[in-house]
Amino acid sequence: MKCRPTPLRSFVSLFSLLVISGLSLRAADAPASAPAASSASAQAAASSTAPTRGRTPTRKDADGRTLQVTRNTGHVTNYYEEKIPDYTLPDPLKLASGVPVADADTWYKFRRPEILNYYKTEIYGRVPASAPKVTFTVASTDPQALNGTAIHKQIVGHFGGPDGPTMTVEMFLPAKATGPVPLILSLSFGFGAVGNPSSDLSLPGVDPTAAPALPPAGTRAPSTPEPVADILTHGYGYAVVRYTQIEGDSATGSLNIVRKLALMPGQEKPDDDEWGTISAWGWGLSRIMDYLETDQAVDAKRVAIVGHSRLGKTVLWAGAADPRFAMVFSSQGGELGSSIGRRDFGESIDDMAQNFGYQFAGNLQKYVGHWNNMPVDTHMLISLIAPRPLLITGGTGDQWSDPHGEFLGEVGAARVYRLLGAKDLGTTEWPKPETPLISGDLAYYLHTGPHDITKEDWAVFLNFADRYWKSAPKNN
């Protein structure tokens, strides 16, 4: 597919009511200032400034936008549609041999495994056979949580044995459910501290008087809480895990939990085709899914995964790699997640490889400055989720994540969705903000505002989920 761009309209503390914050990663995933572009002449007026956190030299344009400059290639951030070079996307419906994919059987037997293997070895990294085993225990159960509206379970996953590192999953199920319920599993940056003083929820091991734990370096404070009460009212369960309990998230601390446990004797780091942290976080979600399949209160055939920013990338990859997940909600996954990589707008592949190389397979470095050599692009990652429901959201104030490119990623996957009998977006025209496209199995929503998973995003997602799960028992 040859694309010509067109100018179109960018801590841990559980108090009396648990809500989970969709933390923004403006400082970590985005330059400190990245508003929409205003004029082509502004970029030419860029001037040098100090490097950002010692990683990427930056420049400021005349409008105050931060333009990152990669060291290896000298690539400068572009915010102008008219400056995007022509690019050609690989065809998701053509085998590497050149043979067209004309039916679902060929897709499932040949093309899907081919694309999946590219992502495993070249982009996110394969999970090694030495990955630790995970065993789960239910640490506590409260049948009267949230003023009697929920059953709360605290589930602990043990990596590599009873004395190994652990991750804790906090799960809430509607108290009045009469059978197994659909569940929304959130991969989160941290538990929020916004609560309801009238709630009597008390969680084992959590001190409500303690100061919230600091979020990972480079993140800012939580903003929009995850709507636990609304999720329960819809008749769905809710579970959450903090991603850094699976693997760390920094250049110096990203090989200290599950990836470290998987190292073979004499091996100092994962091989170039083995897992980066995104693959490790996604693997953690799949291990939680292993537990959910054993919990009779959960309908394991109706589990959705939700993530924001780098975790938006993670849930896309987890949904692609593990077809047991019935639905995916990716909020502003951006470069090497939900937006087209070859599209030179906002954060680039070079930026990701330089600043967050540990999140990916070592093989990703081969494509720095050679984007068109990648055998895949985002539309193909999205295609791996087909025909399951997928919602991608963007923000007008988050041009760094390229919300238009996120929309185009779904447009590029439309042919695969249709081939498999599913419904695409229904349009190729980028919608105006606050115009949800949720009538198909591919869905998109653009909010007005910054890099955040907003209250409106959640409302759109719950309406989207209701189309598939409306038969779920209601908690009235």
C-alpha positions in Angstrom: 0.0 0.0 0.0 1.5 3.3 -1.1 0.5 6.2 1.2 0.4 9.8 0.4 -0.3 11.9 3.5 -3.2 14.4 3.4 -3.4 17.4 5.7 -6.3 16.6 8.2 -7.4 18.0 11.5 -3.2 15.6 18.8 1.1 5.9 44.2 0.5 2.8 45.2 -2.2 3.8 47.6 -5.6 2.0 47.9 -7.8 4.1 50.1 -11.4 3.4 50.9 -12.5 3.0 47.2 -10.0 1.5 44.8 -9.6 3.4 41.5 -6.8 3.0 39.2 -5.1 6.0 37.6 -4.3 6.1 33.9 -0.9 7.7 34.3 0.5 9.8 31.5 4.0 9.4 30.2 4.5 12.8 28.8 7.9 13.0 30.3 8.9 9.5 29.5 7.2 8.7 26.2 7.0 12.2 24.8 8.9 15.5 24.8 7.8 17.9 27.5 6.0 20.0 24.9 4.5 18.7 21.7 1.4 20.7 20.6 0.1 20.6 17.1 2.1 22.0 14.3 1.2 25.5 13.1 3.5 26.4 10.2 6.2 24.7 8.1 8.5 27.7 8.6 8.6 27.1 12.3 10.6 23.8 12.0 13.3 25.6 10.0 13.7 28.0 12.8 14.7 25.3 15.3 17.5 26.1 17.7 19.6 23.8 19.9 18.9 23.3 23.6 20.2 21.0 26.3 19.7 17.2 25.9 16.5 15.7 27.5 17.5 13.6 30.6 20.9 12.9 29.0 19.4 10.8 26.3 18.2 12.6 23.2 19.5 16.0 22.1 16.6 18.3 21.4 15.7 21.6 19.6 12.9 24.0 20.1 11.0 25.4 17.1 9.6 28.9 16.9 6.3 27.7 18.5 8.1 26.1 21.5 7.6 22.5 20.4 10.3 20.1 21.4 12.0 18.5 18.5 14.1 15.4 19.4 17.3 14.7 17.4 18.5 11.1 17.3 22.2 10.7 17.8 22.8 7.8 15.3 20.9 9.3 12.4 20.4 13.0 13.2 16.6 12.5 12.6 14.6 15.6 13.7 11.0 15.3 14.8 8.4 16.2 12.2 5.0 17.6 13.1 3.9 18.5 9.5 1.7 16.3 7.3 3.0 17.9 4.2 6.6 17.0 5.1 5.9 13.2 5.5 7.7 11.4 2.6 5.8 8.9 0.6 6.0 5.4 2.1 4.8 2.0 1.1 3.3 -0.4 3.6 3.9 -4.1 3.3 0.8 -6.0 2.2 -0.8 -7.9 5.1 -2.6 -10.1 2.6 0.5 -11.2 0.6 2.8 -14.0 1.7 6.5 -13.3 1.9 6.7 -15.5 -1.3 4.4 -13.0 -3.0 1.4 -15.3 -3.1 -1.8 -13.4 -2.4 -3.9 -14.4 0.7 -7.5 -14.8 -0.7 -9.2 -16.7 2.1 -9.3 -17.1 5.9 -7.8 -20.5 5.8 -4.6 -19.2 4.1 -4.5 -16.4 6.6 -4.6 -18.6 9.6 -2.4 -21.3 8.3 0.3 -19.3 6.6 0.2 -15.5 6.7 -0.8 -14.9 10.3 2.1 -17.2 11.6 4.5 -15.4 9.3 3.6 -11.9 10.5 3.5 -13.1 14.1 7.0 -14.6 13.8 8.3 -11.3 12.4 7.0 -9.4 15.4 8.4 -12.1 17.8 11.9 -12.0 16.4 12.4 -8.5 14.9 10.2 -6.1 17.0 9.1 -7.2 20.5 11.2 -10.4 20.9 10.2 -14.0 21.5 9.6 -15.4 25.0 12.4 -17.9 25.7 11.6 -21.4 26.7 13.4 -20.7 30.0 10.8 -18.1 31.0 9.9 -18.8 34.7 6.8 -20.8 35.6 4.1 -18.9 37.5 1.9 -20.2 40.2 -1.0 -18.4 41.8 -2.5 -18.2 45.2 -5.6 -16.3 46.4 -4.2 -14.3 49.3 -7.5 -12.9 50.5 -11.2 -12.6 49.6 -13.7 -10.0 50.8 -17.3 -10.7 49.9 -18.5 -7.2 51.1 -16.1 -4.9 49.3 -17.1 -1.4 48.0 -20.0 -1.2 50.5 -21.2 -4.6 49.5 -21.3 -4.0 45.8 -18.2 -6.1 45.0 -16.3 -9.3 45.8 -12.6 -8.4 46.1 -9.9 -11.0 45.6 -6.2 -10.4 46.0 -4.3 -12.9 43.8 -0.6 -13.3 44.0 1.5 -14.8 41.2 4.8 -16.3 42.1 7.6 -16.3 39.5 9.9 -19.3 39.5 8.7 -20.8 42.8 7.3 -19.8 46.2 10.4 -17.8 47.1 10.6 -15.9 43.8 9.4 -12.4 42.9 5.7 -11.8 42.9 3.0 -9.8 41.2 -0.3 -8.9 42.8 -3.6 -8.8 40.9 -6.4 -6.9 42.6 -9.8 -8.2 41.3 -13.3 -7.0 41.8 -16.4 -8.9 40.7 -20.1 -7.7 40.9 -21.5 -9.0 44.1 -24.9 -9.7 42.6 -23.7 -11.6 39.6 -25.5 -14.9 39.1 -22.8 -16.6 37.0 -19.4 -16.1 35.4 -18.8 -12.4 34.3 -16.8 -10.8 31.6 -13.7 -9.2 33.0 -11.6 -6.1 32.1 -7.9 -6.7 32.9 -5.9 -3.4 33.2 -2.1 -3.3 32.9 -1.5 -0.2 35.1 1.3 2.2 36.0 0.2 2.2 39.7 -2.8 2.2 42.0 -4.5 5.5 42.4 -5.3 7.3 45.6 -8.7 8.9 44.6 -11.3 7.3 46.9 -14.8 7.4 48.2 -14.8 8.2 52.0 -18.0 6.3 52.5 -16.5 3.0 51.3 -15.4 0.4 53.7 -12.9 -1.3 51.4 -9.8 -2.5 53.2 -7.1 -4.3 51.3 -4.6 -6.6 53.1 -1.0 -5.3 53.1 -2.0 -1.8 52.1 -1.5 1.0 54.6 -4.0 3.8 53.8 -2.0 6.3 55.8 1.2 5.7 53.8 2.3 8.1 51.1 1.7 6.8 47.5 4.7 5.0 46.0 6.5 7.0 43.4 5.7 6.1 39.8 8.4 5.0 37.4 11.0 7.6 36.5 9.8 9.9 33.8 6.1 9.6 34.6 3.8 12.4 35.9 1.2 12.1 38.6 -2.0 10.1 37.9 -4.8 12.0 36.3 -8.0 10.1 35.2 -8.9 7.2 37.5 -10.2 4.0 36.1 -14.0 3.8 36.6 -14.2 0.7 38.8 -17.8 1.4 39.9 -19.0 2.0 36.4 -17.3 -1.2 35.2 -19.1 -3.2 38.0 -22.4 -1.5 37.2 -22.1 -2.7 33.6 -21.9 -6.2 35.0 -18.2 -6.7 34.3 -15.4 -7.7 36.6 -12.3 -5.6 36.9 -8.7 -6.7 37.6 -5.5 -4.7 37.7 -1.8 -5.4 37.9 1.1 -3.0 38.1 3.4 -3.6 35.1 6.7 -3.1 37.0 5.9 -6.1 39.2 6.4 -8.2 36.0 9.6 -6.5 34.7 11.3 -3.1 35.4 11.1 -0.1 33.1 14.4 1.7 32.7 17.6 1.2 30.8 19.3 0.1 34.0 16.4 -1.7 35.7 14.7 -3.6 32.9 16.5 -6.9 33.5 15.7 -7.5 37.1 12.6 -9.7 37.4 11.2 -12.2 34.8 13.8 -11.5 32.1 16.6 -12.0 34.6 15.0 -15.3 35.8 15.0 -16.5 32.2 18.7 -16.0 31.6 20.6 -19.2 31.0 23.9 -19.9 32.8 26.6 -17.6 31.4 24.0 -15.5 29.6 24.2 -11.8 30.5 21.3 -10.4 28.5 18.5 -11.8 26.3 19.5 -12.8 22.8 18.8 -10.3 20.0 15.6 -12.1 19.0 14.4 -12.5 22.6 12.0 -10.5 24.7 12.2 -6.9 25.5 10.1 -5.5 28.3 7.0 -5.0 26.2 7.0 -8.7 25.4 7.7 -9.5 29.1 4.8 -7.4 30.3 2.5 -9.0 27.7 3.7 -12.4 28.8 2.7 -11.5 32.3 -0.9 -10.7 31.1 -1.0 -14.1 29.5 0.0 -15.7 32.8 -2.8 -13.9 34.6 -5.1 -15.3 31.9 -3.9 -18.7 32.9 -5.3 -18.0 36.4 -8.5 -16.5 35.1 -9.3 -19.7 33.2 -9.3 -21.5 36.6 -11.6 -19.0 38.4 -15.2 -20.1 38.0 -16.5 -16.6 38.8 -14.9 -15.2 35.6 -16.0 -15.9 32.0 -12.5 -16.5 30.6 -13.9 -16.4 27.0 -14.8 -12.7 27.6 -11.7 -11.0 28.9 -10.6 -7.6 27.6 -7.1 -6.1 28.2 -6.5 -2.3 28.6 -3.3 -0.3 28.6 -2.2 3.3 28.1 0.9 4.6 26.3 3.8 2.0 26.4 1.2 -0.2 28.0 -1.1 0.6 25.0 1.7 -1.0 22.9 1.8 -3.9 25.3 -1.9 -4.8 25.2 -1.8 -4.7 21.4 1.1 -7.2 21.4 -0.4 -9.3 24.1 -3.7 -9.4 22.2 -1.9 -10.3 19.0 0.3 -13.0 20.6 -2.5 -14.6 22.8 -5.9 -15.1 21.0 -7.5 -16.0 24.4 -8.0 -12.3 25.0 -11.4 -11.5 23.5 -11.1 -7.7 23.3 -8.3 -5.0 23.3 -8.4 -1.4 24.4 -5.2 0.4 23.5 -5.0 4.1 24.6 -2.4 6.2 22.7 0.1 3.4 22.1 1.9 5.6 19.5 5.1 4.7 17.8 5.8 0.9 17.4 2.4 0.4 18.9 -0.7 1.8 17.4 0.6 4.4 14.9 2.2 3.7 11.5 6.0 3.4 12.0 7.0 4.4 8.4 4.9 7.6 8.8 7.5 10.2 9.8 5.3 12.1 12.3 6.0 12.7 16.0 8.0 10.0 17.8 10.0 7.9 15.3 11.4 4.4 15.2 14.8 6.0 15.7 13.6 7.7 18.9 12.2 4.5 20.2 15.3 2.4 19.4 17.6 5.0 21.0 15.6 5.9 24.1 13.7 2.8 24.9 15.6 0.0 23.2 15.2 -2.3 26.2 11.5 -2.4 25.5 12.1 -4.3 22.2 14.1 -7.1 20.7 17.7 -6.3 20.1 17.0 -6.9 16.4 15.0 -3.7 16.3 18.3 -1.8 16.1 18.8 -3.1 12.5 16.0 -0.8 11.4 17.3 2.5 12.8 17.4 4.8 9.8 16.1 2.0 7.6 12.4 1.9 8.5 11.3 0.7 5.1 13.3 -2.5 5.6 11.0 -3.6 8.4 9.0 -6.6 7.2 6.0 -5.3 9.2 4.2 -2.2 10.3 1.4 -1.3 12.8 -1.5 -2.3 10.5 -0.1 -5.8 10.5 0.1 -5.9 14.3 -3.5 -4.8 14.4 -4.3 -7.5 11.8 -3.1 -10.2 14.2 -5.9 -9.3 16.5 -8.6 -9.8 13.8 -11.4 -10.6 13.9 -11.6 -9.7 17.7 -12.9 -6.3 18.8 -10.2 -3.6 19.1 -10.6 0.1 20.3 -7.7 2.5 19.8 -7.9 6.0 21.3 -5.8 9.1 20.7 -5.6 12.8 21.8 -5.5 16.0 19.9 -2.8 17.4 22.3 -0.6 14.3 21.9 0.9 14.8 18.5 4.0 12.9 19.6 1.9 9.7 19.5 0.5 10.6 16.0 -3.2 10.2 16.5 -3.8 10.4 12.7 -1.2 7.6 12.3 -3.1 5.5 14.9 -6.3 5.9 12.8 -4.4 4.9 9.7 -3.1 1.8 11.4 -6.6 0.6 11.7 -7.5 1.6 8.1 -4.5 -0.5 7.0 -5.9 -3.5 8.8 -9.4 -3.2 7.4 -8.9 -5.7 4.6 -7.9 -8.5 7.0 -10.9 -7.8 9.3 -13.2 -8.0 6.3 -11.5 -11.2 5.0 -12.3 -12.8 8.4 -15.9 -11.7 8.3 -15.5 -8.8 10.7 -16.5 -5.2 10.2 -13.9 -2.4 9.8 -14.1 1.3 10.8 -16.6 2.0 8.0 -14.5 5.0 6.8 -11.1 6.0 5.7 -11.6 9.7 6.7 -10.1 10.7 10.0 -13.0 11.7 12.3 -13.3 14.9 14.2 -12.6 14.8 18.0 -15.4 13.4 20.1 -16.8 11.4 17.2 -16.5 7.7 18.3 -16.4 5.1 15.5 -17.6 2.0 17.4 -20.1 0.4 15.1 -17.6 -2.1 13.7 -15.1 -4.6 15.2 -12.4 -2.1 14.6 -13.1 1.1 16.6 -11.4 4.5 17.1 -12.0 7.5 19.3 -10.1 10.9 19.4 -10.5 13.0 22.5 -9.7 16.6 22.8 -6.8 16.8 25.2 -3.4 15.4 26.2 -1.6 12.0 26.5 -4.1 10.5 28.9 -6.8 7.8 29.1 -9.8 10.0 29.8 -13.2 9.5 31.4 -14.7 9.9 27.9 -12.3 7.2 26.6 -13.6 4.8 29.2 -17.2 5.6 28.5 -16.6 4.9 24.8 -14.9 1.7 25.6 -17.7 0.5 27.9 -20.3 1.3 25.2 -18.2 -0.6 22.8 -17.9 -3.6 25.1 -21.6 -3.6 25.7 -22.2 -4.4 22.0 -20.5 -7.8 22.6 -21.2 -8.4 26.3 -24.7 -7.0 26.8 -25.9 -10.4 27.9 -23.7 -10.2 30.9 -25.6 -10.1 34.3 -26.1 -6.6 35.5 -25.2 -5.4 39.0 -28.3 -3.2 39.7 
